[in-house]
Amino acid sequence: MSFSSTVKKELTSYEVLSSCCSHAQAYGLVLFAHFSSFDISITTESEDISSLYVSTLSSVCGVTPVCESQNEQKKYSYFVKTAAQRIKVLNEFGHSEKEITLRINRANIQDECCRSAFLRGVFIACGTVTDPKKNYHLEFVVSHKKLCGDLMTFMRECGFNPKFVLRKGYYIVYFKESESIEDILTFMGATESSLALMGIKMEKDVKNRVNRKVNFEISNLNKTIEAGSRQAEDIRLIENTKGLSSLPDNLREIAKLRLENPDISLTELGTMLSVPLSRSGVNHRLAKLSEIARQIKENN
């Protein structure tokens, strides 16, 4: 089951206690499916959604949709059959069969408590959310421009900041920030899904921090090895030309240690000296050796 399906399953099983919220949820569900004088229907792969749609119209409007089709993709299509029944549904939510444009009728969202119920119904009808393991994205697919504008205004009143894009003739209201998706899931009543998203996000953050630390350490290790190889090469040049015996005692000791240990850090190298040195002290002596090697190259 996809993450989006899990969210919708949680929302469809949400227990609505008050009659006003039940009405608001029914309105969101019916309005954002297919809602007009010639088509009141829903098409879905979810038996939970189709069952909720049927029970909602039956209890709220006294109309029972019928299942017209089930295609190869196992999508169920439920329709309100007759014109008289469709008009009854429209009138129940304060709409008229003569309406030219579809808008949200705020009379169906009576109280503050009804806002989450209404948005829950809207999401069940036309919402999807991407698996947070892959990406953060929640969207509502709306077929009417003014209805889309009303939905965005409603969301802003609820404290959200939706974004909008036109895609293949549909109006898409979407969120991409994980915090916004967590908040809207919680607002609609999908608290378990919201907590699951938070857990996945925390897991991803931990993995990212570990990866950054590992990459940082690998980068430092590579730099140490590259620097040690260059230093050993300079020392071998000195050894093959002037000889290490030509060096002062302090430089000869660090030169031999570097040849024997080309891949260890300067700090580790410093601890191996007869008189331990700090990292900067080791670096200073190796820089002198590199300068001697440079002069030999120039003379040759």
N, C-alpha and C positions, 0 to 999 in steps of 0.2 A: 504494500500500500504506500502511495506517495505521501509526502509530508502534507501537501495540500488536501489530499483525501482524509488524512488523519485529523486535520484542523476542522474540516467540514463535518466529519463524523462527531467530533466533540461538540460542535455548535448545534447540530441537529438534535443531539441528545440533551441539550441544555434545558433545564426545567424552568419554564416561565411561570411565575407565581401569580402575577396580577393580570387582570383582564385588559387593562390599558396597554401593557407591554406586549401581551399576546397579540393584540390588534396591530400594534406598531410593527412587530416582527412579521406578521402576516402581510402587512402592506409592503414592507421592504422586499420580501420574497416574491410577491406577485408582481409588483411594479417593475422590478428590474429583471424579470424573466421576459416573457412576451406579454404585453398589456395594451390591448386596444379593443375597439368594438368588433373587430373581425378576427382577432387572435389573442386568446388568453391561454398560454401554454408554457410548458417547460420541457426541455430536452436534457437529459442527464444520464451519466453512467452509474450514478449512485442510487441504490435502492432506498437508502436512508432519506435522501433528498426527495425522491419521488413520493415516498410514503408521507413525508412531512408536508409536501405540496398538496397532496390529496386530502390529508386530514385537516390542514389549515383551511382550505377552501370549503370543506364540508362543515367545519365547526363555526367559522367566522361568517361565511357567506351563504351557507345552506346549499351549496352547489358541489356536486361530486364530479371531478374530471375523469375522463376515461383514457385508457392507454390505447393509443392509435397504432404504435409501431415499436418494434425492437429490432434494430438492424444488426449487421454482422459484428459491429464494434460493441454490441451489448449496450446501446444507448436507448433509454426509455423516453418516449414522448407522450406527455399527458396533456389533453386538450379539454377546454370547456366547450361542449358540443354546440349548443344552440345559441342563437343571437339573444334570445330572451335571458338565458343564463349569464351570458357575457355582460349584458346591460345591468343585471342584478349585481354582479361583482363590481362593475364600475361605480354604480350608485352607492354600494356599501362603503367605498373609500372616497366618496365625494367627487367622482369624475363623471363626465358626460360622454356619451357616444359621439357627440358632435365636436369634441375637442380636436383642434388642428395640431397643436404641439403638446408634448407630454412633459408635465412638470411635477415636482413633489408637492403634494397637498399637506401642508404643515398641520392641518387639523387632525391628521392621523397620528401625530407625534405629540401627545397631550402634555406630558410632564418630562422633567429631566431624566427620570428613570427609563423613559421610553426611547431615549436616544440610542443607547447601546443595543436595545432590542431591535430597533429599526435597522441599524447598521449591520447587525447580525443577519437579519433577513436578506439584506442587500448582498452581503458577501456570499451567503449560501447560494444565491441566485446567479451571481455573475463574477465572483471573486476567485482568485487563485493566489497561491504563495509558493515560491520556489523552495526547494530543499536547501536549508541554510548551510548544509555541508558543502554545497556547490556555490551558492550565491545568495545575497540578500535582496529579495524582490517580492513585493506584494502588490497586486493590481486588481482593479475593478474594470471590467469591459462593458461599456455602456453604448447602446445603439443610437441614442438621441442626444444632440448637442446641448440643448437647453436642460435636459435632465442631468447631463454630465455636469453642467455649470452649477445646477442646484445641489448636486451631491458634493461638489468641492466646497461650496459655501457652507453646507451643513457640517462637513468635516472640520473646516476652519473654526466654526462655532464650538465644536467639541474639543478644540485645542490641538488639532493636527495640522500639518503643513503639506498637503498633497501636491504632487506634480502632475502634469498633463502632457499627453502626446497623442497625435492622430495616427492610427495604424490600420491600414487596409480597410478604411471606411468606418472604423470603430473609434470611439473616444475612450482613451485609456487613462484612468486615474491611478497613479502608482506611488509607491514608497520604496526607497532603496537603502535607507539607513536602518541598521539593525535595531537601534533603540526605538525608532518610530514603529517598526513592525512589531516589536515586543509590546509596545504600549497599545497599539490598535487591536492586537490579538487579545490582550487582557481586557480592554474596553468592551469587546464583543462577547467576552465570556469564555474564550479559549485559553484559560489560565495554564492548563497542563502543556499545551503546545507552546505557549510563551516561555514557560520554564524550560522546556526542551530546547528551544532556540537559544536561550541564555546559556544552557549547559554546553551546547555545540559551539557557541561563540567563545566561551571560556577555554574549551579544549583547543580550538583553533588558535587562540591567542597564546596559549602555553606552547603549542607546537611551533608557532612563528618565533617566539622568543628563544626557544631551544635552537631552532635552525639558524637564527641570527648569531647566537653565541658560538655555535659550531663553525659557521662560516667565518666568523671573526677569528677564531682560534686557528682554523686551517690557513687563513690568509696570513696570520702572524707567523705560523710555522713555515709556510712557503717563503716568506720574506727572510726568516732566520736562516733557512737552508741556502737560499740564493746568496745572502750576504756571506755566510760561512764559506761557500764554494769560491766566491771571489777572493776572500781573504786567504784561503788555502792556496789558491793559484798564485797570488802575489808572493806568498812565503816560499813556494816551490821555485819561483823565479829567482828569488834571493839565494835559496839553497843551491841552485844549479849554476849560479854565476859567482857571487862573492862568498857563498857558504854561510851557514848560520853562525859559525864561529866568529864571523866578523861583526856580529851584533853585540850590543851591550847585554849584560846578563839578564836584565829585566825584559828586554825585547826577545832574547833568545828563548827564555822560558815560555812566554806567551805564544811565540811562533811554534814551538814544538807541540804545545797543548792544542793549538788550533789545527795543526796537521793531523793530530791523532783524533781530534773530535770536531770535524768540520760542520756537524749539524746540530750542535747544542747552542743554547742562547748565551749571550754575553754575561748574564747574571750567573749562570751555571759555570761558565768558564772562569769567572772571577773567584768562585769558591774553591777551585782546584789549584790555584796558585799557592806557592809556599807561604807567601804573605797575601792573604785574600784581598781582593780589590772590589770596588763597587762597579756597577755596570758602566758608568761613565769613565772610570779609570781604565777598564779593559778596552773600551772603545777608543780611548785616547792612544793607547799603545798600539792597537791594531791599525789606527790611522797613520801612525808613524811608519809602520811596516809597509803600508800601501804607498806612502810617499817615497820610501826607499825604492820600491818596485817601480814606481813611475819614473824616477830618475834613471834607473837602469835601462828602462825602455827607451828613454830619450837619448841616452848616451849610445845605445846600440843602433 
